[in-house]
């Protein structure tokens, strides 16, 4: 049980399993009944109970603390999880996700070193180059920074003993690493609570974004108050469904209107041109519509008679999009993109918008800033041997990882792929 941790801007920490404090088979019950309990010795050494197995005030404090605050930091990986952190039988630990920053926090230690061998036995945990890039800091159980020195072969060894080390990661999702194209945009939106990713703590930056997901992301980024009308605007987005309020709020602000058959097609992938219109309308920007000439359009594949031409040109004028260099191949269609005499870029307007692209375009449209960190209160334990434990401000618990199958997106359902490219200009979103 992570009651607190120095690496999470906390003054100190005490580590025990949740079962030690909660449930009918907990240590509290064992202590009260004076019955044997496997971890009684640990509690005696910590100062939570005395030699007669009588609980000290700090024991009750820790139990209450666990009940009230355990779920504020979501457990991502249990000990031994095959994620590259716990790569042999020597190392143990947990990885949590902070409810405030949404970043990961790992605590690791050498399970084979006993209390008497704390200063003698050590294990090495090798960090690969990607992990080193994602690592923000390493601190010990007292909050003191630990120096990590990379080796020439790119592997950075981290020496462990029985006392835990806290690894502060700069990532919110396991598949979005520091240095990735969309890292800064996705990470900032995650900290703002605009995107949440999947139940397995991945984000899927290359996955398509559904039209419903786009509504949710943009509505949250804009900071609009959700509406909940008694009559649905679309036959396929009924009252009470996951995205109902987000879609209706988008309709209320005039940024989407659906299709002529009365549907919204929430699970269809939103195209890049549709997203362009939605963002321009959400930002309230005046449309840029250059006077048509053979070379006026910024993008080779977005002529002036394209229904979305002014919206795409507007985004370009605000520095939100820049397109793709000519001479390449469209990865979604396999079509070549030859250069014209002006070497104009391509926009790929009918391509679906990936989740990474939506994050970047949304961030650049609304220019959101990193939120101010949530202040951390300090709780003084009643037993001096327990030190000081600071508890994070209570936050809604993140969902547990999906046990099997394809993960469900917290941002929305799996999109219908691919969205057909119509021969005629599609209806406005």
Order of alpha helices (4+ residues) and beta strands (2+ residues): alpha-alpha-alpha-beta-beta-beta-beta-alpha-beta-beta-beta-alpha-alpha-alpha-alpha-alpha-alpha-beta-beta
